[in-house]
């Protein structure tokens, strides 16, 4: 009887969990919690009126297949034990402390919305943008709507060689007919139609064997219609000899890079390159030291790159300055050197050097009942599948703590009841998931009219207006 009595006690209060942020990390954490335990109730709070975070605002418009995870997230959001509250800015409309009082556990999954700075003179000039903002602009992130980047120059330089850098390069050089069929925003489409950019250099401080993109992204670049690659042969010195020792994925990636840069193309490819009107290329062993202004000092005219050599090999190789520099004329510089998490609330521990919430397997240090998942937990690395696994890990940690009694669920918690009252008092009106579905269906109807999967609403005001009709 003791055991069954204990079982009754532990289920008498269902665990109420609140998740802050509705991107992949938030939704995967919610999904695992709901599937793993029949009595968990999950509330997801999101600052914007629309869910899905970087799946909506980060994934490239010409990668619709990556957005299919939205179907899974929608199933989670519509589950009877899950509720979505959009248009709620945690840290401002309601504090983390208030959420901790209302719920047994709080999971922070609000991602990385800050920019890492390049830290060189001239980076505040007109014509210099972070990739995060540039991607937000063409993907319809409300805070990036005013960006209106100047694309009237011939050469663009992208700093960084990860997948986001390649996304930006591809969007800058893609044929308009391709982009017209995606959910890219109308203002971005119009700007790209007028764009004068003909050449994109993708710059990295290390070599071809350290490039951070994946082979899928590289292959898309190599096959991009109307473009041809232009690389520096000297950048590949010593690479063929080192190939045999590389792990397989890295080896395949490096081989494709080398083939693109060095091999004499066949007739068909030669013809394709001859007819290309746009150029792209990687530049290796280069670090930015200064961005130059034009004579009127109003906009970007060029960038100075320090030439590096590598010390060490493989993933651990370090770039060391040689003392040489190289100047490149360009009117557009986009830094793609990483996203950065920001602290949300003074009560939450935050490691500002690593820009993460200090944690062990998602348990926030020195903060009982507080958890984190996604980029806030790990730093901004990996693809959606990586985030899925790390979010499942956090959910497991939380459930282990419930089972072991570390997380006390013996007393009932009011959950969203009390939070909704607080928000009402503060004049904040949350957007429910069915409100989001009104926005969703309007966007899809607007898209259909012009042959796109959707035409996104670009301001919070428009979103709220549709949600509330």
N, C-alpha and C positions, 0 to 999 in steps of 0.2 A: 504493500500500500504506500510505503514511503516513496517509492519511485514514481508511481502513478500520480501521487499527490504533487510531487515536484514537477512532473511534466505538466500537470494542470496549472500550477503556479506560473511556470515559465511561459505558457501560452496565454495566460489570462490577460496580459497586456501585449498587444501586437507591437513589434518594434516599428517606431515611426522614424523614417529617415528622410532628411532633406538634402537635396543635391543642388549645388550652386553652379549653374552653367549647363547649357543644353547642346553642347557640341558632342562629338563622338565619345569623349571620355565620360561625360555626364550620362549619356544614353546607354553606353555599354555597362556602366556601373549599375544603373537602374535595372537594366535587362537581367543581369546576373542575380541581383538581389531578389527580384520578383520570381525568377525561375527557381532559385535555390531554396526559397522558403515560402511556404504557403500563406504566412501571416504577415509578411512585411508590407508596410505601406510606404510608398515613395512619393515625395513631392519634388518637382524640379522647378527651380527658379531661374529665370533668364532675364538679362537686362534689356534685350531687344524684344519687340513684339513678335518676332519670328524665331523659330527654333533652328537647330542643326549646326550652328557655329560655322567652323571652317569647311564643312561639307557644302554649305551654301555659299560662303564668302571666300573660301580659299582654293577649293578645287577648280582647276582650269575649265572654262566653259566648253572647250573641245574635248573634255574627258567625261562625257555624261555617264559612262558605265560606272565610274567611281562613286557617282551620286546615288547608285542603287541602294546603298545602305540606308537611305532615307526611308525605304519601305519597311525595313526591320525596326527602325527607330519609331516609325508611326505606329506599328503594332504595339510596341512597348508603351507609347504615350496613351494609347486607347485602352490599355489594360485597366481592369476595374480597380486595381490597387495602385494605380499611378495617376498623378495629376500634374498638369503643366501650368505654370504661372509666368507668363511673359510680361515684359514691360515693368519688371521689378528689379531695381538696381540695389543689389545687396552691398552693404557698406554705406549706402546713402539712404535709401528708402526704409531699410530695416538692417539692424546690425547683426554681425555674426553671433554676438552674445545673446541677442533676442532669439535667434534661430536655435541656439543651443538650449535655451530654456524651454522652447516649444517642442523640440524633437529629442529622441534618444541619441541620435547621431547626426552629424553634419558632414557631408562630403564636399570639399571644394574642388571643382572641376572647371574653373573658369578660364583655363588656358593661358595663352601668352599674347597679350594685346599690345605690349610695348615694342619699341624698335631698339635694336642694338645700334649704337652710333659707330661710324667708321673711325671718328676721332682724328680727322685731318682738316687742315685749313681749307675753307671754301665749301664745306659740306652743307652750309645753309644757303648757298646760292640758288637762284631760280634755275630749274633744270636738273636739280639733284633730288631724287626721291628714294624712299625706302621701298623695297619690293613689296613689303606688307601693305603699304598704302596704295601702291600702283595696282596690285592684285585686288585690293578692296575697291578701288575705283572701277575697274572693268567688271567686277563681280557684284557691284551694287551695295556695298557696305555703306550705310547712311553717313557715317562719320568721314568717309572719303569722297563724298559726292562733289565737294568743291575743289578737288585736286586739279582738275582740268590741265593735265600735263602738256607741256609744249613739245609737239612732235615735228617741229618745222626744221629740224637739223638732219644731216645726212647720216651721221654716225652716233650710235648709242653704245655706251660701255656699261656692262653689268658686272658688279663686283660680287664674286661668289660663284660656285660651280655646282650647286645642289639642284634638286628637281625644280625648286621655285624659280631659280635663275633661268632654267631652260624653259619653264612655262612662260616667263616674261618674254624671253627671246622669241619663242614660237608665236606668241600673240602679236608681237611687234612686226613679225615678218610673214605671218600667215596670209594666204589669199583671202580677200574680203568675202568671196563666195562661200568659203568654208565657215568663216565666223558668223555670217548672216543666219546660218542654220542652228546656231547655239543660243544659250540663254545669256550671252554677253549683253551688257546694258546698251540701250540706244545711244546715249551720249558717247560711250566709248567707241561704238561702231562708227559713229559720225566722225569722231576725232581720228580714228585709224584710217578712215577713207581719205582723209586729207593729209595723212602722215607723209613726211618726206624721208623717213628713216629707211635707208637702203643697206646699212651695214651694222651688224651687232657683234661686238667683241665680248666674250664671256671670260672674265679674268679671275685667275686663282693664284694664291701665293705659293702653292706647291705644284707637283708635277702631274703628268698624265696618270700615274699609278695611284694618285691620292684623290682624284676627281670624285666629288661627292654625289653625283647623280646616279640613277639606275640605268640599266641598258635599254629598258623600254623607252625612257625619255630621250636618251641619246639617239636611238633608232628613229624616233619621230622627227628629230632634228635633221638627221642625215637624209631622210626621205621627204623633207618639207618641200612641196611644189614651188617652183619659181626661185629656189635658192641654191647656192653652191657653197661648199665649205672652203675656208682659206686658213691654213694653219702654218706654223713656223716649224720647218723640218728639224732645226736645232733643238727644239723642245723635246724631241723624241730620242735624243742621243742616249744610248745605253739601255733603252726600254726593251728592245727585242731580246737582249741577253737575259734580262731579269724575268721575262714572261713565265718561264717554265716553273718558277718557284711560287707563283701566285696562286691563292685559292681560286677555285673554279669561277665563281661569279665575277670576281675582280679580273680574272684572266680574260674572260669573254668580253667584258667591258673595254679593257685595254686594247684587245685585238681589234675591236670595232673602231676604236679611236684611231689606232695606228693605220688601219686599212683606209679609213676616211682621209687621213692626213697625208699618207705617204704613197699609197699604191696608185699606179697609173690606171685610171678608170677604163672600163670597156667602152665599146662604141656607143651603146645606148646611154650609159651614164655620162659619157663625154658630150653627147648631143644635148642631154638634159642640162648639164652644167653650162654649156655654151649659150643656151637660151635663157639662163637664169638672169634675173634683174636685181636680185638681192644676195647679199653675202653674210655669212656668219662664221665665227671661228672661236676656238678656245685660245686664250693666251695664258701660258703657264709660267710659273716662277716669277710672278709679278705682284707687288703690293702697292696700293695707292699711298702716296705721301702728300699730295696736294691737288686740289681742284682749282683750275684757273678761271678767272672771269674774263669776259670780253672787254674791249677798251672802255666801254661805258660802265663797267663794273655792275651791270644789272643781271647778267646771266652767264651760264656756264659756257666756256669756250674750249676747255681741254682738261686733261688730267695727267699728272706726273706719276709714273709707276717706277718704283724701285725694283731693280733686278735681283732676284734671290738665287741662292743655290741651296741644295738640300744637304742636311747632315742627318745621318741615319737612313734607314730604308723602311719601306712598307708603310703601314698606317701610322707608325710612330715618327716618321721622318719630320724634321723641323726645318722651316724656311729660315735661312740666314742671309742677311744683306751682303751684297758683293761690293756696294759702293757705286755701282753703275745706276743710271736712271734713264728713263725713256719717256718722251712726251707724246701723247696721243691727242689729236684734235677731236673734239666731240661736243655736241650740244646737249646731251642727255646722259646723266649718270644715275644708274639705279643700283642701290646697295642691297644685295641679297645675302647678308651675312648672319641672318638669324632673327627669330622673334624672341621676345623676352617677357617673362611673367612680371607682373607688378603686385605689390602688396595691396590687399583689399581692405584691411581693417587693422588698426593698431594692436588689437588683441590677439591676432594670429601671428605665430612665429614666422619669420621670413629671413632667408639667407640672401642678402642683397648681392653678395659677390657672385653666387651661382644662380641667382634669380629663380629660386625654387622655395617651396615650403619644406623645411627639413623634416624628413619622415623615414620610417622604417616600414617597408612593404605597404606604404599608404597610410600608416598610423602616424599622425602628426606628433612630433616630439613635444613633450611637456604640455600636452593638451588633450586630456581624456575626452573621448567622444567626438574628436575631430579627426577627419581623414582627408586624403587628397588623391586625385587620380589625374591622368593625362599629363600635359606638358608642364603644369604647375608642379607635378610630382617628380618628373624626370628631366625637365629641360626640354626645349623644342626640337626633339629628334624623332625620326621614324615616320612610317606611313600609318594609315588608318588601322591596319591589322596590328601594328605594334601597340597602338593606343588601346585597341580592344583587349589585348592580353594583359596590359598593365592595369586596365580598369577592372578586369575580372579579378586580378590579384588583390586589388584594394577591397573589392566587394567580399572576397573570401576572408581577408583580415577582419573586416567588420563583423561578419557572421561568426568567425571563430571567437571573437570577443563577446558576442552575445552568448554563444554556447558555454564559454568558460566562466561567464559571470563577470568578466572584466568590464563589460558594458552592461550596466544595470538597467534591465527593462521591467523591473518588478512594479514600478509606479507608472501609472498612465501618463501620457503626455498629450497636450491639446493639439499639437501639430498645426495644420493650416488654419484651424478655427481661430486661434489667437492671432496668428500672423495676418490673416485677412482682416481682422478687426483693427489691428495696428495700421495696416495699409490704408484702410478706409478712413481712419482718423487723420491720416497724413495726406489724404487726397490722392492716393495712388490707386489706379484702377487696373488690376491685372488683366492680361489677355489669356483666355483659356485656349485649350487645343482646338476646340470647335470654332473659336474666333479665328485662329490661325488658318483653319481649313477654308474660311471665307476668303482670306487673303490669297491662299494657295489657288483656289479655283478661279479667282479673278485674274491672277497672274497668268494662269494657263490659258484662259480665254483670250486675254490680251496677246499672248504669244501666238496663239493659233491664227489670229488675224494676219500676222506678218510671217507665218511659216516657221516660228521658233517654238522650242519646247515651253518657254515661258518668257514673259516680259516682266521683270521685277519692279515692284514699287520701290522708289529710291529714298523716300523720307519716312521717318518715324510717324510724322503727322498723317501722311497718306495711309500708312499701315493701320494706324489707330482708327482712322475714319472708317475704313472698310471693315475692320474688326467689330466696330460698334454699330454697324447698320443692320 
